[in-house]
Amino acid sequence: MASTVSSAFLNQLRSLYPARSGASGAAGGGSLLSSPWYILAAVAFSASNKPDAVPRVFEHALNQFPTHEGSSHAEDRRQLARKLREALFKSGLISGYPRAINSLRALHEAMPDDLKDTELQRDPNLPLSEYQQKGQVYWDSVYGETAPAVQGLLDAIYPDMGWFSKTIGYGLVYNARPDILSPLETSFTLVAALIAGDTPQQIAWHLKGALRCGASVEEIHAARKIAIEVAKHSGVQWRNPVPEIEL
């Protein structure tokens, strides 16, 4: 599969996302990391069960940064590597951890040693009550005025789902390290995984969530298009139309 992911296709994906003036919505990194195209592409490949394509996305994005002596891009390269690891990890709650593990393994095998992480990126000693607070913050950011209704739905269908989603999903997983992936980058991570997974209800929720997290309508259209193009390239066939952003 990796050999069929051409540079031309990746350049096409990159070109779909509009340049943003002012705040980029990205956590850390320079202007070359301000476009989340590579996050959307890598996550959509992973969720489409094409883990071998993930290193191609990484290497293509990494080539933006010179490695010659005196280059100022060392931190950007580290941020790129961390963002992709974090996005794949987060996407596992949507696409399933077997797919996330396979994609992280493929990425790890292609990762230069100086860009690998060897320490936990989350505090294992932080009380769950604090992760619940972090989860509540991100939950409200994503769902806005619909947050109580969505929480009520999850609590009704299975109380453990309601608790797990807010505390573990949104607290421990999604909102524990906004310095690596911003709320908007995390939102696009979820959108890409959901589109590849053909889950229209949740796609609609999270397209609107991306808007609440600061994306423009043009950026949301682009993110949706990137995820669709990757999933199509990977052989995904949808039983349901992929929702558009509802304004």
N, C-alpha and C positions, 0 to 999 in steps of 0.2 A: 504493500500500500504506500509506504513512504516514498518509493521511487516515482509514484504517479502524482505526487504533490509537487508541482513544478514551481519554480520561482515566479513564473508569470502568473500562476493562479494566486500565489500569496501576495504578489504585488497588487493584483486586482482587488483582493480582500482589503488590503491596506488602503487602497484608494477610495474605497466606499465610505470610509469614516471621515466626516468633515473636519477641517482644521478648526480649532476652537480658539477664540481670542479671550484673553483674561484667564481666570482660574480654570484649570484643566479638568478638575474633578479627580485627578490622579493623586495617589499618596506618594510623596517623595519623587526623586528622579528628575531629569531634565525634560526639555521639550520633546525629545524623541520618544519618551515614554508617556506623553500626554494623550496619545490615541490608544484606546484599549483594544484595537483590532486583534492584536496577538493573543490577548486573554480570551476574547470571544472565539477566535479560531481554534486555539488549543483546547478549550473546554468543549466546544462543539465536536471536534474530532474525538476527544475522549468519551463523551457521552454517546457518540455514534459507534463506539467500540472499534475505533481505529487508533490504538495507542501508538503505533509506529509513526504516525504522522505528527505527533506532538513534538518530537525532537526537531523535525523539519521547521516547524513554526518557530521554535526557540532559536535555532541556528540562523534562520532568515532574519529574525528580529535582532539577534546579537550582532550580526554583520553591520548593523547601523553604527556600531561603536568602534572606533579605531583602537587598536591594541599596541600601537607603536610607542616607543619610549617617550615619556613626557605627556602621554595622552591624559586628558582630564576626565575620561569616561569610566574609570574603574568603579566608582560608586554606582553609576547608571547600570553597568553590567551586573553588579551584585543585586541591584533592585529588580532588574528584569528577571533574573533567576528566581529570586524570592517571590515575586509576584506570580509567576507561573506555578511554582510549587503550591503557593497558598490558594490560588484559584482552583487548581486541580483537587486539592484537599477539600476545599469547600464544596466543589461540585459533586463530590461523592455522596453527599446527603440527598442529592437529586437523582443522579444517574446510577448510584450503587457503588459501594466501595471496591468491589472487584475491578470495575472499569477504572476507577481513580487509582488504585494500586498499580494496575498494569501500565497506566499512562505515566505515573510518577516513576516507576521503574525504568521505563523507556527513556524518560527525561534524565534520570539519574545517570544512566549509562552513557549518555551523550554530554553530560555536564562536566566542564573543566573542574579539576579538583579545587581550585581557588574560589569557585562559585558555589560549592556545596555547603549546606548547613549541617552542623554536627551537634547542635544544641536545640532543646525544645524552644519553640516560639510562643508557647503559652505557659502560664504559671499553674502548675499542677496543685499548688497549695492554696490557691485562691478559693475562698468558700463559694459553694454553689449559689448562695444568696447574692453574691456580687456578680456572678455570671448572669443570674436572673435579672438584675438591674440593668446590666449591659444589654441583655436580650430585649428588655422592655423598651429601651431607648431606640434600638434599631427596628424593632417591631412597629413602633409608632411611626418611625420615619418612613417605612416601606408602605404600611397600610393606611396611614392617615386616619381619616374619619371612619374608615371601615374596620379599623383594628379591633374594636370590641366584637363586631359581628364575626370576623374570622376566628378570633379566639374562642368565641362561643360555639362556633361550628366544631372546632377541633376538640374542645372540652366535651361536647355532646357526643361525638362519634366514639371517643375513647379518651377519658381524662388524662391518661398517660401520654397520649399524643399531644394534647394541649400543653402539658408541662414540659415535655421533652422539646417540642418545637421552640418554645420561647426561651427556656433556660439553656438547653444544650445546643440546639440548632442556631438560634439567633444570638445567644450569649457566648457560649464557649467556642462555637465554630465560626459564625459569621462576623461577630462584632468584637472579638477578642483582640485583634491586631489591625485596627484601622490605619495604622502607620505603614503597614505593608500593602494592603488593599483598601482603598477608600470605600465608603458606603456605596458610591456610584459604581466603582469597579466590581464590588461584590454583587451589586444588583445585576450588572450585565453578566457576571458569571452565572447567576441563577437563570437568567433569561436564556443564555446559550444552551445550558444543560436541559432546560425545559423544552425548548424548541426541538432539539434533537430527540427528546423523549416523547414528543407528540402528546402533550398534556395541556389542552387548550385553556381549561379553567385557570390553571396556575400561570400559564404564559400571560394571560390577560391581567392577572393580579400583578405580576412582576414587571410587565411593561409599564403599567401605571406606577408601580413602585419606583422604577427608574426615573420617571418624571418627577416624583416627589423627592428623589435623592439628588436632583439638580440637572438631569439631562434635558437637552432641548428635544423638541419633537423630531427635528431633523436627525439628531444623534440616535434617537430610539429607532427611527426607521432604518438607519444605517446598521445599528447593532442587530436588529431583526434580520436584515438582508444578509449580513455576514454569516450569522448562524445558519440561515436557510441554505446559503450557497455551500457551506461546509458539509452540512448534513446531506444535501443532494449529492455532492461529490463522493460522499461516503456510502451512498446507496440507501439512505433512509427514505422510506415511503410513508407518507402521512395518511391516516384514515380520516383526519379532521383538518379543515382549513386552519392555517396558522393565524391566530388572531392579530389584528392591527391594534395600535394604541387607541384607546377610547378617551376622548377629550370631554 
